[in-house]
Amino acid sequence: MTRVLLYTGKGGVGKTTSAAGTATLAALRGLRTLVLSTDAAHSLSDAFDSAVGGEPTEIDDLLFVQQIDAQRRFERAWGDIQSYLRSVLHEVGVDPIEAEELTVLSGAEEVLALLEVRDHVRSGRWDVIVVDCAPTAETLRLLALPEALNWYMDRILNVERKVARTFRPLLSKAAGIPMPDDSVFDALRRLHRDLADIRALLAGPDASVRLVLTPEAVVVAEARRSLTTLSLYGYRVDGVIANRVFPAAGADNWRRQWVAAQRGILEDVADSFRPLPIWESPYRACEPVGVEELAAFAVEMYGGDDPFARATDETSLWVDRHIDTDGRTYTLTMPLPLATASDLELARHGDDLIITVGSYRRVLPLPAALARAVVAGARLDNGRLQVRFAPREPLAGTTAQELAQGIREQYDAEPAAITEGTR
């Protein structure tokens, strides 16, 4: 299977250089390699100092580079939906140019660029695919979209389509605007399938994410949040690249102060991201450009490690949900490294558990055994979220409220906020 590596980090930390260097090293080791970007900035051509087009372009033996034509993908996947939205806006008097702008889905081009990754994996043409992702916040929204849309499609779209098909003429006349026809729903369904494919690929065992950072407190704090959020959505993180590290050798007094400051932050990085490998790259007077410089950059960064080995449970951090049972109660466990109880909220709505960490939210469908139970308590224990479920019906001689309260008292060392919704 094709090995897929995604590189992301705060803007300006060197993620494009890290991705390009890794791809160059893969090709030097005899692996047929493609490096491409989902970042609208498209810096790969600058990194390789070579013209790059919308199709894979060979710039060295076994090394291909592509800058995806996301607009073409967008038009193909979103065209029918966009046409319908424009027709609605036209009926209510919106200017055509403004309607064109309003119907562009923010971030869609970056998301649809991942379809290119899926197609390349399916082709079987590549041993390694390296993806230079957009900066961290955009990447996290991008990776969350497949599951979020899946929830929407499963619960809403099928009902809406039946209603629209049955009552389209009546609704169009009553509302004064056109109702979506089957081509719009078909386009949404295709988009849903495509995003489900992306989700399965990127959360699978052959794909992993690498966080790129520089030894700065603000950058490291964002990388920590990224690790927690990627784990929340079930993506595997298998390494951290610390870029622009000042070398200690030959340092003058001014540089020794920087070395000491960075070393303190790097110790914090090691503590925060253990057991992940931390690959360090020294500070350079200028960014490495071209195949030779990028190869030297990667060789120095990875040392004797194999950056293309498949990540395992021992070499990565990822979500491995499992359920333990203790008589009539169940515990759902889910790793959330670096999360704190103050950032975490849980809500139960119907058969879904809604997990919110900071500003990111995931809707987790519950298996039947848990869907029939109530959330009785939750806690964070060494970076693992544990949610306790109790029977909906009371035990003999015990009310459901007393049961839940008893579990909370015994179980919640560090409780998370819990909201129980209606079924």
C-alpha positions as CSV (number, residue, x, y, z in Angstrom):
1,M,0.0,0.0,0.0
2,T,1.0,3.6,-0.6
3,R,2.5,5.4,2.4
4,V,0.8,8.8,3.0
5,L,2.5,11.5,5.1
6,L,0.8,14.8,5.8
7,Y,2.8,17.8,7.1
8,T,1.2,20.6,8.9
9,G,2.1,23.4,11.4
10,K,1.7,27.0,12.1
11,G,2.3,29.3,9.1
12,G,6.0,30.0,8.6
13,V,7.5,27.2,10.6
14,G,8.9,25.3,7.5
15,K,6.3,22.7,6.8
16,T,6.7,23.0,3.0
17,T,10.5,22.6,3.3
18,S,10.0,19.6,5.6
19,A,7.5,17.9,3.2
20,A,9.7,18.6,0.2
21,G,12.8,17.4,1.9
22,T,11.1,14.2,3.0
23,A,9.8,13.5,-0.5
24,T,13.3,14.1,-1.9
25,L,14.8,11.6,0.6
26,A,12.2,9.0,-0.3
27,A,13.1,9.2,-4.0
28,L,16.8,8.9,-3.2
29,R,16.0,5.7,-1.3
30,G,14.4,4.2,-4.4
31,L,10.8,4.9,-3.6
32,R,8.5,6.3,-6.4
33,T,7.4,9.5,-4.7
34,L,4.8,12.2,-5.3
35,V,4.7,15.4,-3.2
36,L,1.7,17.7,-3.6
37,S,0.1,20.6,-1.7
38,T,-3.4,21.3,-0.4
39,D,-2.2,24.8,0.6
40,A,-3.5,27.5,-1.6
41,A,-0.2,29.3,-1.3
42,H,1.5,26.6,-3.4
43,S,5.1,27.0,-2.3
44,L,6.4,23.7,-3.6
45,S,7.6,25.2,-6.9
46,D,9.6,27.7,-4.9
47,A,11.1,24.9,-2.7
48,F,12.2,22.9,-5.7
49,D,13.0,26.0,-7.8
50,S,11.2,24.3,-10.6
51,A,8.1,24.9,-12.7
52,V,5.3,22.6,-11.4
53,G,2.0,22.1,-13.1
54,G,-1.5,20.6,-12.4
55,E,-0.3,17.1,-13.2
56,P,2.6,15.2,-11.6
57,T,5.8,16.6,-13.0
58,E,9.1,14.6,-12.7
59,I,11.8,16.9,-11.4
60,D,14.3,14.1,-10.5
61,D,14.6,10.4,-10.6
62,L,11.5,8.9,-9.0
63,L,10.5,12.3,-7.7
64,F,7.3,14.0,-8.9
65,V,5.7,17.2,-7.8
66,Q,2.1,18.5,-8.3
67,Q,0.3,21.7,-7.6
68,I,-3.3,20.6,-7.6
69,D,-5.8,22.5,-9.8
70,A,-8.3,22.7,-6.9
71,Q,-10.6,25.0,-8.9
72,R,-11.1,22.3,-11.5
73,R,-11.9,19.8,-8.7
74,F,-14.2,22.4,-7.1
75,E,-16.2,22.9,-10.3
76,R,-16.6,19.2,-10.9
77,A,-17.7,18.4,-7.4
78,W,-19.6,21.5,-6.4
79,G,-20.9,22.7,-9.8
80,D,-24.5,21.4,-9.6
81,I,-24.9,22.5,-6.0
82,Q,-23.5,26.0,-6.8
83,S,-25.8,26.4,-9.8
84,Y,-28.8,25.7,-7.7
85,L,-27.7,28.1,-5.0
86,R,-27.1,30.8,-7.7
87,S,-30.6,30.3,-9.0
88,V,-32.1,30.8,-5.5
89,L,-30.1,34.0,-5.0
90,H,-31.2,35.2,-8.4
91,E,-34.8,34.7,-7.5
92,V,-34.5,36.9,-4.4
93,G,-32.7,39.6,-6.4
94,V,-29.0,39.1,-5.5
95,D,-26.6,40.6,-8.0
96,P,-25.1,37.7,-10.2
97,I,-21.5,38.7,-9.3
98,E,-22.3,38.7,-5.6
99,A,-24.2,35.4,-6.0
100,E,-21.1,33.9,-7.5
101,E,-19.0,34.9,-4.5
102,L,-21.6,33.8,-2.0
103,T,-21.9,30.3,-3.4
104,V,-18.2,29.5,-3.1
105,L,-17.8,27.2,-0.1
106,S,-15.0,28.5,2.1
107,G,-12.2,26.0,2.3
108,A,-13.7,23.7,-0.2
109,E,-10.8,23.9,-2.7
110,E,-8.4,22.6,0.0
111,V,-10.8,19.8,1.0
112,L,-11.4,18.7,-2.6
113,A,-7.6,18.7,-3.2
114,L,-7.5,15.7,-1.0
115,L,-9.6,13.9,-3.6
116,E,-6.5,14.0,-5.7
117,V,-4.6,12.2,-2.9
118,R,-7.2,9.5,-2.8
119,D,-7.1,9.0,-6.6
120,H,-3.3,8.8,-6.5
121,V,-3.4,6.2,-3.8
122,R,-6.0,4.2,-5.7
123,S,-3.8,4.3,-8.9
124,G,-1.1,2.1,-7.2
125,R,1.5,4.2,-9.0
126,W,3.3,5.6,-5.9
127,D,5.2,4.1,-3.0
128,V,5.1,7.3,-1.0
129,I,2.8,10.4,-1.2
130,V,3.8,13.4,0.8
131,V,1.1,16.1,1.4
132,D,2.1,19.7,2.2
133,C,-1.1,20.8,4.1
134,A,-2.4,24.2,4.8
135,P,-1.5,25.9,8.1
136,T,-2.8,24.2,11.2
137,A,-6.2,25.7,11.7
138,E,-7.2,25.2,8.1
139,T,-5.9,21.6,8.2
140,L,-7.9,20.8,11.3
141,R,-11.1,22.1,9.8
142,L,-10.3,20.2,6.6
143,L,-9.8,16.9,8.3
144,A,-12.9,17.3,10.5
145,L,-15.2,17.9,7.5
146,P,-15.7,14.3,6.2
147,E,-17.1,13.1,9.5
148,A,-19.2,16.2,10.1
149,L,-20.8,15.9,6.7
150,N,-21.3,12.2,7.2
151,W,-23.4,12.9,10.3
152,Y,-25.4,15.5,8.3
153,M,-26.0,13.2,5.4
154,D,-27.1,10.2,7.5
155,R,-29.6,12.2,9.5
156,I,-31.0,14.9,7.3
157,L,-30.3,14.6,3.6
158,N,-32.3,11.4,3.0
159,V,-35.4,12.9,4.6
160,E,-35.0,16.2,2.8
161,R,-34.7,14.5,-0.6
162,K,-37.9,12.5,-0.1
163,V,-39.8,15.7,1.0
164,A,-38.4,17.7,-1.9
165,R,-39.2,15.0,-4.5
166,T,-42.8,14.7,-3.3
167,F,-43.7,18.3,-2.7
168,R,-41.3,20.1,-5.1
169,P,-44.0,21.9,-7.3
170,L,-46.0,22.9,-4.2
171,L,-43.0,24.1,-2.3
172,S,-41.6,26.0,-5.2
173,K,-44.9,27.8,-5.8
174,A,-45.4,28.6,-2.1
175,A,-41.8,29.7,-1.4
176,G,-41.3,31.6,-4.7
177,I,-37.9,30.0,-5.2
178,P,-36.8,26.9,-7.1
179,M,-36.5,23.7,-5.0
180,P,-33.4,21.5,-5.5
181,D,-33.8,18.7,-8.1
182,D,-32.3,15.3,-8.0
183,S,-29.0,16.4,-9.6
184,V,-28.3,18.6,-6.6
185,F,-28.9,15.7,-4.1
186,D,-26.9,13.4,-6.3
187,A,-24.0,15.9,-6.2
188,L,-24.2,16.1,-2.4
189,R,-24.3,12.3,-2.3
190,R,-21.2,12.1,-4.5
191,L,-19.4,14.6,-2.3
192,H,-20.4,12.6,0.7
193,R,-18.9,9.4,-0.7
194,D,-15.8,11.2,-1.7
195,L,-15.3,12.7,1.7
196,A,-16.0,9.3,3.3
197,D,-13.2,7.8,1.1
198,I,-10.8,10.6,2.2
199,R,-11.7,10.0,5.9
200,A,-11.1,6.2,5.6
201,L,-7.7,6.8,3.8
202,L,-6.3,9.4,6.1
203,A,-7.4,7.7,9.3
204,G,-6.1,4.3,8.1
205,P,-2.9,2.6,9.1
206,D,-1.0,3.7,6.0
207,A,-1.4,7.5,6.7
208,S,-0.1,9.7,9.4
209,V,0.4,13.3,10.3
210,R,3.6,15.1,11.3
211,L,3.6,18.3,13.2
212,V,6.2,20.9,12.2
213,L,7.2,23.6,14.8
214,T,9.9,26.0,15.8
215,P,11.2,26.3,19.4
216,E,8.9,29.2,20.3
217,A,6.4,29.0,23.1
218,V,3.4,30.2,21.0
219,V,4.2,27.8,18.2
220,V,4.6,24.8,20.6
221,A,1.3,25.7,22.3
222,E,-0.5,25.5,19.0
223,A,1.2,22.2,18.2
224,R,-0.1,20.8,21.5
225,R,-3.6,21.8,20.6
226,S,-3.2,20.3,17.2
227,L,-2.2,17.0,18.6
228,T,-5.2,16.9,20.9
229,T,-7.6,17.9,18.0
230,L,-6.1,15.4,15.5
231,S,-6.5,12.7,18.2
232,L,-10.1,13.8,18.7
233,Y,-10.9,13.2,15.0
234,G,-9.0,9.9,14.9
235,Y,-6.0,10.8,12.9
236,R,-2.6,9.2,13.7
237,V,0.3,11.5,14.6
238,D,3.7,9.8,14.3
239,G,6.3,12.5,14.7
240,V,7.3,16.1,15.4
241,I,9.8,18.2,13.5
242,A,11.5,20.9,15.4
243,N,12.9,23.3,12.8
244,R,15.4,26.2,13.0
245,V,17.2,24.9,16.1
246,F,20.3,27.0,16.9
247,P,23.4,24.7,17.1
248,A,25.4,24.9,20.3
249,A,28.8,24.4,18.8
250,G,30.8,27.5,18.2
251,A,28.1,29.8,19.6
252,D,29.1,33.3,20.7
253,N,27.6,34.9,23.8
254,W,24.5,36.3,22.0
255,R,23.8,32.9,20.3
256,R,24.4,31.0,23.5
257,Q,21.4,32.8,25.0
258,W,19.3,31.7,22.2
259,V,20.6,28.1,22.4
260,A,19.7,28.0,26.2
261,A,16.2,29.5,25.6
262,Q,15.5,27.0,22.8
263,R,16.8,24.1,24.8
264,G,14.3,24.8,27.5
265,I,11.5,24.9,25.0
266,L,12.7,21.7,23.3
267,E,12.7,19.9,26.7
268,D,9.1,21.0,27.1
269,V,8.4,19.6,23.5
270,A,9.9,16.3,24.5
271,D,7.8,16.1,27.6
272,S,4.6,17.1,25.8
273,F,4.9,14.8,22.8
274,R,6.5,11.7,24.3
275,P,6.7,8.9,23.0
276,L,6.7,10.5,19.6
277,P,10.1,11.0,17.9
278,I,11.3,14.6,17.8
279,W,13.4,15.3,14.7
280,E,15.5,18.4,14.9
281,S,16.7,20.6,12.0
282,P,19.4,23.2,12.6
283,Y,18.9,26.9,11.9
284,R,20.1,27.9,8.4
285,A,20.9,31.3,7.1
286,C,18.4,30.7,4.3
287,E,15.8,28.1,3.4
288,P,17.1,25.0,1.4
289,V,16.1,25.3,-2.2
290,G,16.4,22.6,-4.9
291,V,16.7,18.8,-4.8
292,E,20.3,18.6,-3.5
293,E,19.8,21.1,-0.6
294,L,16.4,19.5,0.3
295,A,18.0,16.1,0.4
296,A,20.7,17.3,2.7
297,F,18.2,18.9,4.9
298,A,16.2,15.7,5.3
299,V,19.2,13.5,5.8
300,E,20.4,15.7,8.7
301,M,16.9,16.0,10.2
302,Y,16.0,12.2,10.2
303,G,19.5,10.9,11.0
304,G,19.4,7.1,11.1
305,D,15.6,6.9,11.4
306,D,13.3,5.5,8.7
307,P,10.7,8.2,8.1
308,F,8.7,6.0,5.8
309,A,8.0,3.1,8.2
310,R,4.4,2.5,9.0
311,A,3.3,4.0,12.2
312,T,2.2,1.6,14.9
313,D,0.5,1.9,18.3
314,E,3.9,2.1,19.9
315,T,5.3,4.8,17.4
316,S,2.2,7.1,17.1
317,L,-0.6,8.8,19.0
318,W,-4.1,8.2,17.7
319,V,-7.6,7.4,18.8
320,D,-8.1,3.8,19.8
321,R,-11.6,3.8,21.2
322,H,-12.5,0.7,23.2
323,I,-15.3,-0.2,25.6
324,D,-14.9,-2.1,28.9
325,T,-17.8,-3.6,30.7
326,D,-18.2,-4.0,34.5
327,G,-21.4,-5.8,35.2
328,R,-24.2,-3.5,34.1
329,T,-22.0,-0.4,33.4
330,Y,-19.7,0.4,30.5
331,T,-16.6,2.6,30.1
332,L,-15.7,4.2,26.7
333,T,-12.0,5.2,26.6
334,M,-10.6,7.5,24.0
335,P,-7.0,9.1,24.1
336,L,-7.0,12.9,24.1
337,P,-3.4,13.8,24.7
338,L,-2.7,17.2,26.3
339,A,-6.4,18.0,26.8
340,T,-7.5,19.5,30.1
341,A,-10.8,19.1,31.9
342,S,-11.3,22.9,31.6
343,D,-11.2,22.6,27.8
344,L,-13.5,19.5,27.6
345,E,-17.2,19.4,27.4
346,L,-19.4,16.3,26.8
347,A,-23.0,16.3,25.7
348,R,-25.4,13.5,24.9
349,H,-27.9,13.9,22.1
350,G,-29.9,10.9,21.1
351,D,-27.5,8.1,20.1
352,D,-24.6,10.5,19.8
353,L,-21.9,11.6,22.2
354,I,-20.7,15.1,21.4
355,I,-17.1,15.8,22.5
356,T,-15.9,19.4,22.5
357,V,-12.3,20.3,23.1
358,G,-11.7,24.0,23.0
359,S,-13.3,25.2,19.8
360,Y,-13.3,21.8,18.1
361,R,-16.3,19.4,18.2
362,R,-16.8,15.8,17.2
363,V,-20.0,13.9,17.1
364,L,-19.4,10.3,18.0
365,P,-22.1,7.8,17.1
366,L,-22.6,5.3,20.0
367,P,-22.9,1.6,19.6
368,A,-26.3,0.1,20.5
369,A,-25.2,-1.0,24.0
370,L,-24.2,2.5,24.9
371,A,-27.1,4.2,23.1
372,R,-29.5,2.5,25.4
373,A,-27.6,3.7,28.5
374,V,-27.1,7.1,30.1
375,V,-23.9,9.0,30.7
376,A,-23.1,8.6,34.4
377,G,-19.7,10.2,34.7
378,A,-16.5,11.1,32.9
379,R,-12.9,12.0,33.6
380,L,-9.5,12.7,32.1
381,D,-6.8,10.3,33.3
382,N,-3.3,10.8,31.9
383,G,-4.5,12.0,28.5
384,R,-7.3,9.5,28.2
385,L,-10.9,10.4,28.2
386,Q,-13.0,7.9,30.1
387,V,-16.8,8.1,29.9
388,R,-18.9,5.9,32.1
389,F,-22.4,4.7,31.0
390,A,-25.0,3.2,33.3
391,P,-28.3,1.4,32.5
392,R,-31.2,3.6,31.7
393,E,-33.5,1.6,33.9
394,P,-32.7,1.6,37.7
395,L,-31.2,-1.3,39.5
396,A,-33.4,-3.0,42.1
397,G,-33.9,-0.6,45.0
398,T,-31.9,2.1,43.4
399,T,-33.2,5.1,41.4
400,A,-31.4,6.1,38.2
401,Q,-30.4,9.4,39.8
402,E,-28.9,7.7,42.8
403,L,-27.0,5.3,40.6
404,A,-25.5,8.1,38.5
405,Q,-24.6,10.1,41.5
406,G,-22.9,7.1,43.1
407,I,-20.8,6.5,40.0
408,R,-19.9,10.2,39.8
409,E,-18.7,10.2,43.5
410,Q,-16.6,7.1,43.0
411,Y,-15.3,7.8,39.5
412,D,-14.8,11.5,38.8
413,A,-11.3,12.5,40.0
414,E,-11.2,15.2,37.3
415,P,-14.8,15.5,36.0
416,A,-15.7,16.9,32.6
417,A,-18.9,18.9,32.0
418,I,-21.7,16.7,30.9
419,T,-25.0,17.7,29.4
420,E,-27.7,15.1,28.8
421,G,-29.9,15.9,25.8
422,T,-33.3,14.4,24.9
423,R,-33.6,11.3,22.9
